[in-house]
Amino acid sequence: MILSRGKCDLSSCTTRYLVAMATTDLLLIFIEVILRRFRYYYYPLCFLDITPVCTAVYILYHTAIDCSVWFTITFSFDRFVSICCQKLKTKYCTRKMAAGVLSTTYVLLFIKNLPFYFRFVPKMIINKVPWFCTNKPSYFTDTLWIGFKLIDTTLTPLLPFALILLLNGLTVRHILVASSARKRLRGQNKGKNCSDPEMESRRKSVTLLFSISGSFILLWLVNVLQRLHIEHLFNKDSFYIFEQVGYLLRNLSCCTNTFIYGATQSKFREHCKKAIKYPITSVIQFFNKENK
């Protein structure tokens, strides 16, 4: 809500990316945590267990994860173009282009996940109603399904691993080279200590990009290892714990990037404080009026 108001001194292009990322993260929390995790423990049998419904929820869940990851990649590419490609910046870093990139990414990822609808069959049929989702036997042996799983794993998260390292690495390199040249021009390499707002801004950019890359890699690492079929290295109980920790860290990763991007902006922090204080100040003002 704070980002969508457009009062954080961010460009309309950047605001659109951040709002899209925040919306996708919120959708992921709702689907994965509420519709899947909480529902499983507290409402073990409900309409969400009907086969077509749980299949649709699974597709939305997978799409939300993919979008959360790939929206981060598209925003990293936007930052790369904005900082490193000045000629392309005026054409690419626009509100209209951001909307087009985000919409196209979402549609393509949704289409990519549609085959999951044919992955499941009912576990049982009660009064002609199919219940629960269980994998087809062919899901583990059919060549098409094996190929699809390989593509799915490559697209999320293996390829994003490489892209986020590449884009943020190139961006940081460009910032460091430009900063070094700026220092030489200002004569700071000779011991002068005059402040430089531009240098401070670039240092913050480097810290931000390292934070994004580091958090993404660390929080996805366990899930990536789990996808490499290393269960033979664990006993059954240990691997279950390892798998669940991987899911936990992956869900956390899908919810941290927007916060990292937003929290580094002083205006965003200022509006956050106002939003938190507003209910308290409103109640105090109300009681002060009543007492008068």
C-alpha positions as CSV (number, residue, x, y, z in Angstrom):
1,M,0.0,0.0,0.0
2,I,2.9,2.4,0.8
3,L,4.7,1.7,-2.4
4,S,1.5,1.9,-4.5
5,R,1.0,5.5,-3.3
6,G,4.1,6.6,-5.3
7,K,5.4,8.9,-2.6
8,C,8.7,7.2,-1.8
9,D,10.9,9.2,-4.2
10,L,11.2,6.2,-6.6
11,S,10.7,6.3,-10.3
12,S,7.3,5.1,-11.6
13,C,9.1,2.2,-13.3
14,T,10.8,1.0,-10.0
15,T,7.6,1.5,-8.1
16,R,5.7,-0.7,-10.5
17,Y,8.3,-3.5,-10.1
18,L,8.3,-3.3,-6.3
19,V,4.5,-3.3,-6.1
20,A,4.3,-6.4,-8.4
21,M,6.9,-8.1,-6.3
22,A,5.1,-7.3,-3.0
23,T,1.8,-8.4,-4.5
24,T,3.2,-11.7,-5.6
25,D,4.9,-12.3,-2.2
26,L,1.6,-11.6,-0.5
27,L,-0.2,-14.1,-2.9
28,L,2.5,-16.7,-2.1
29,I,2.0,-16.3,1.6
30,F,-1.8,-16.6,1.3
31,I,-1.6,-19.7,-1.0
32,E,1.3,-21.6,0.6
33,V,1.0,-20.7,4.2
34,I,-2.8,-20.3,4.7
35,L,-4.4,-22.5,2.0
36,R,-1.8,-25.3,2.2
37,R,0.2,-25.3,5.5
38,F,-2.4,-24.0,8.0
39,R,-5.2,-25.7,6.3
40,Y,-3.4,-29.1,6.4
41,Y,-2.9,-28.9,10.2
42,Y,-6.1,-27.3,11.3
43,Y,-8.7,-28.2,8.6
44,P,-7.4,-31.6,7.4
45,L,-10.6,-32.3,5.4
46,C,-12.4,-29.5,3.5
47,F,-13.5,-28.5,0.0
48,L,-9.8,-27.6,-0.8
49,D,-9.2,-31.4,-0.9
50,I,-11.5,-31.9,-3.8
51,T,-9.2,-33.0,-6.7
52,P,-9.9,-30.2,-9.2
53,V,-9.6,-27.6,-6.4
54,C,-6.3,-28.9,-4.9
55,T,-4.9,-29.1,-8.4
56,A,-5.8,-25.5,-9.1
57,V,-4.3,-24.4,-5.8
58,Y,-1.1,-26.3,-6.7
59,I,-0.9,-24.5,-10.1
60,L,-1.4,-21.1,-8.4
61,Y,1.2,-22.0,-5.7
62,H,3.8,-22.9,-8.3
63,T,3.0,-19.8,-10.4
64,A,3.3,-17.6,-7.3
65,I,6.8,-19.0,-6.5
66,D,8.0,-18.6,-10.1
67,C,6.7,-15.1,-10.3
68,S,8.3,-14.1,-7.0
69,V,11.7,-15.4,-8.3
70,W,11.4,-14.0,-11.8
71,F,10.0,-10.6,-10.9
72,T,13.2,-10.3,-8.8
73,I,15.2,-11.2,-11.9
74,T,13.3,-8.7,-14.1
75,F,13.8,-6.0,-11.5
76,S,17.6,-6.8,-11.3
77,F,17.8,-6.5,-15.1
78,D,16.0,-3.2,-14.9
79,R,18.5,-1.9,-12.4
80,F,21.4,-3.3,-14.5
81,V,20.1,-1.4,-17.6
82,S,19.4,1.8,-15.5
83,I,23.0,1.8,-14.1
84,C,25.1,0.3,-16.8
85,C,23.3,1.0,-20.1
86,Q,22.6,4.7,-20.4
87,K,21.6,4.6,-24.0
88,L,19.0,1.8,-23.5
89,K,17.8,3.3,-20.2
90,T,15.4,5.9,-21.7
91,K,13.6,3.2,-23.8
92,Y,13.6,0.3,-21.4
93,C,13.2,1.9,-17.9
94,T,9.7,3.2,-18.3
95,R,6.4,2.5,-16.6
96,K,4.9,1.1,-19.8
97,M,7.8,-1.2,-20.4
98,A,7.7,-2.4,-16.8
99,A,4.0,-3.3,-17.1
100,G,4.7,-5.1,-20.4
101,V,7.6,-7.1,-18.9
102,L,5.7,-8.1,-15.7
103,S,2.5,-9.0,-17.6
104,T,4.4,-11.1,-20.1
105,T,6.4,-12.9,-17.4
106,Y,3.3,-13.7,-15.5
107,V,1.4,-15.1,-18.5
108,L,4.4,-17.2,-19.6
109,L,5.0,-18.7,-16.1
110,F,1.3,-19.4,-15.7
111,I,1.2,-21.3,-19.1
112,K,4.4,-23.1,-18.0
113,N,2.7,-24.5,-14.9
114,L,-0.6,-25.6,-16.6
115,P,0.8,-29.1,-17.3
116,F,0.7,-29.7,-13.5
117,Y,-3.1,-30.0,-13.9
118,F,-2.5,-33.4,-15.6
119,R,-0.1,-34.5,-12.9
120,F,-2.7,-35.6,-10.4
121,V,-5.4,-38.2,-10.1
122,P,-8.0,-38.6,-7.3
123,K,-6.9,-40.7,-4.3
124,M,-10.5,-41.8,-3.7
125,I,-14.0,-41.1,-4.9
126,I,-16.8,-40.6,-2.4
127,N,-20.3,-40.1,-3.6
128,K,-19.0,-39.5,-7.1
129,V,-16.8,-36.6,-5.8
130,P,-13.0,-37.0,-6.4
131,W,-11.0,-36.3,-3.3
132,F,-7.3,-35.5,-2.7
133,C,-4.5,-35.2,-5.2
134,T,-2.0,-38.0,-5.8
135,N,0.6,-38.3,-8.5
136,K,0.0,-40.4,-11.5
137,P,2.4,-43.4,-11.7
138,S,3.6,-42.1,-15.1
139,Y,4.7,-38.9,-13.5
140,F,7.9,-40.7,-12.3
141,T,8.6,-42.8,-15.4
142,D,7.2,-41.0,-18.5
143,T,9.9,-39.3,-20.6
144,L,7.7,-36.2,-21.1
145,W,7.2,-35.7,-17.4
146,I,10.8,-36.3,-16.6
147,G,11.7,-33.6,-19.2
148,F,9.1,-31.3,-17.8
149,K,10.5,-31.6,-14.3
150,L,14.0,-30.9,-15.6
151,I,12.8,-27.7,-17.3
152,D,10.8,-26.7,-14.2
153,T,13.9,-27.1,-12.0
154,T,16.1,-25.3,-14.5
155,L,13.7,-22.3,-14.7
156,T,13.2,-22.1,-10.9
157,P,15.7,-21.9,-9.3
158,L,18.9,-22.9,-11.2
159,L,18.7,-20.3,-14.0
160,P,17.7,-17.5,-11.6
161,F,20.7,-18.4,-9.5
162,A,23.0,-17.8,-12.5
163,L,21.2,-14.7,-13.7
164,I,21.0,-12.9,-10.4
165,L,24.7,-13.5,-9.8
166,L,25.5,-12.3,-13.4
167,L,23.4,-9.2,-13.4
168,N,24.2,-8.0,-9.9
169,G,27.9,-8.9,-10.4
170,L,28.0,-6.8,-13.6
171,T,26.2,-3.9,-11.9
172,V,28.5,-3.9,-8.9
173,R,31.6,-4.1,-11.2
174,H,30.2,-1.1,-13.2
175,I,29.6,0.9,-10.0
176,L,33.1,0.2,-8.6
177,V,34.8,1.1,-11.9
178,A,32.8,4.4,-12.1
179,S,33.4,5.1,-8.5
180,S,37.2,4.6,-8.9
181,A,37.2,7.0,-11.9
182,R,35.2,9.5,-9.9
183,K,37.6,9.4,-7.0
184,R,40.5,10.1,-9.3
185,L,38.7,13.0,-10.9
186,R,38.0,14.5,-7.4
187,G,41.5,13.9,-6.2
188,Q,40.3,11.8,-3.2
189,N,43.0,9.2,-3.9
190,K,45.5,11.8,-2.6
191,G,44.0,11.9,0.9
192,K,41.2,14.5,0.6
193,N,38.2,13.8,2.7
194,C,35.4,15.9,1.1
195,S,32.0,14.2,1.2
196,D,30.5,13.0,-2.0
197,P,26.8,12.2,-2.1
198,E,27.1,10.3,-5.3
199,M,29.7,8.0,-3.8
200,E,27.5,7.3,-0.8
201,S,24.6,6.5,-3.1
202,R,26.8,4.0,-5.1
203,R,28.0,2.4,-1.9
204,K,24.4,1.9,-0.8
205,S,23.6,0.4,-4.2
206,V,26.5,-2.1,-3.9
207,T,25.3,-3.1,-0.4
208,L,21.8,-3.6,-1.6
209,L,22.8,-5.7,-4.6
210,F,25.0,-7.9,-2.4
211,S,22.2,-8.3,0.1
212,I,19.7,-9.4,-2.6
213,S,22.2,-11.9,-4.1
214,G,23.3,-13.3,-0.8
215,S,19.9,-13.7,0.7
216,F,18.5,-15.3,-2.5
217,I,21.4,-17.9,-2.7
218,L,21.5,-18.7,1.0
219,L,17.7,-19.1,1.4
220,W,17.3,-21.2,-1.8
221,L,20.4,-23.4,-1.3
222,V,18.8,-26.1,0.9
223,N,15.8,-26.4,-1.5
224,V,18.2,-26.7,-4.5
225,L,20.2,-29.4,-2.7
226,Q,17.0,-31.2,-2.0
227,R,16.0,-31.2,-5.7
228,L,19.3,-32.8,-6.5
229,H,18.0,-36.1,-5.0
230,I,20.5,-36.4,-2.2
231,E,18.0,-38.3,0.1
232,H,20.4,-41.3,0.1
233,L,22.7,-39.3,2.3
234,F,20.1,-39.1,5.1
235,N,17.9,-41.4,7.0
236,K,14.1,-41.0,6.5
237,D,13.5,-38.7,9.5
238,S,16.6,-36.5,8.8
239,F,15.7,-36.0,5.2
240,Y,12.1,-35.0,6.1
241,I,13.5,-32.3,8.4
242,F,16.0,-31.2,5.8
243,E,13.2,-31.0,3.2
244,Q,10.8,-29.0,5.4
245,V,13.6,-26.6,6.3
246,G,14.2,-26.1,2.6
247,Y,10.6,-25.2,2.1
248,L,10.6,-22.8,5.0
249,L,13.7,-21.0,3.8
250,R,12.4,-20.9,0.2
251,N,9.1,-19.3,1.3
252,L,11.1,-16.8,3.4
253,S,13.3,-15.9,0.4
254,C,10.2,-15.2,-1.7
255,C,9.1,-12.7,1.0
256,T,12.3,-10.8,1.7
257,N,13.4,-9.1,-1.5
258,T,10.7,-6.5,-1.6
259,F,11.4,-5.7,2.1
260,I,15.1,-5.4,1.4
261,Y,14.5,-3.1,-1.6
262,G,12.0,-1.0,0.3
263,A,13.7,-0.8,3.7
264,T,16.8,0.7,2.1
265,Q,14.8,3.7,1.0
266,S,14.6,6.5,3.6
267,K,11.2,7.7,2.3
268,F,9.8,4.2,2.5
269,R,10.9,3.9,6.1
270,E,9.5,7.3,6.9
271,H,6.0,6.3,5.5
272,C,6.2,3.0,7.4
273,K,6.7,4.8,10.7
274,K,3.8,7.1,9.9
275,A,1.6,4.1,9.0
276,I,2.4,2.4,12.3
277,K,1.9,5.5,14.4
278,Y,-1.3,6.6,12.6
279,P,-3.8,4.3,14.5
280,I,-2.2,5.2,17.9
281,T,-2.2,8.9,17.2
282,S,-5.8,8.7,16.0
283,V,-6.9,7.0,19.2
284,I,-5.1,9.5,21.3
285,Q,-6.6,12.4,19.4
286,F,-10.1,10.9,19.7
287,F,-9.8,10.6,23.5
288,N,-8.4,14.1,23.8
289,K,-11.5,15.4,21.9
290,E,-13.8,13.4,24.1
291,N,-12.2,14.7,27.3
292,K,-12.5,18.3,26.0
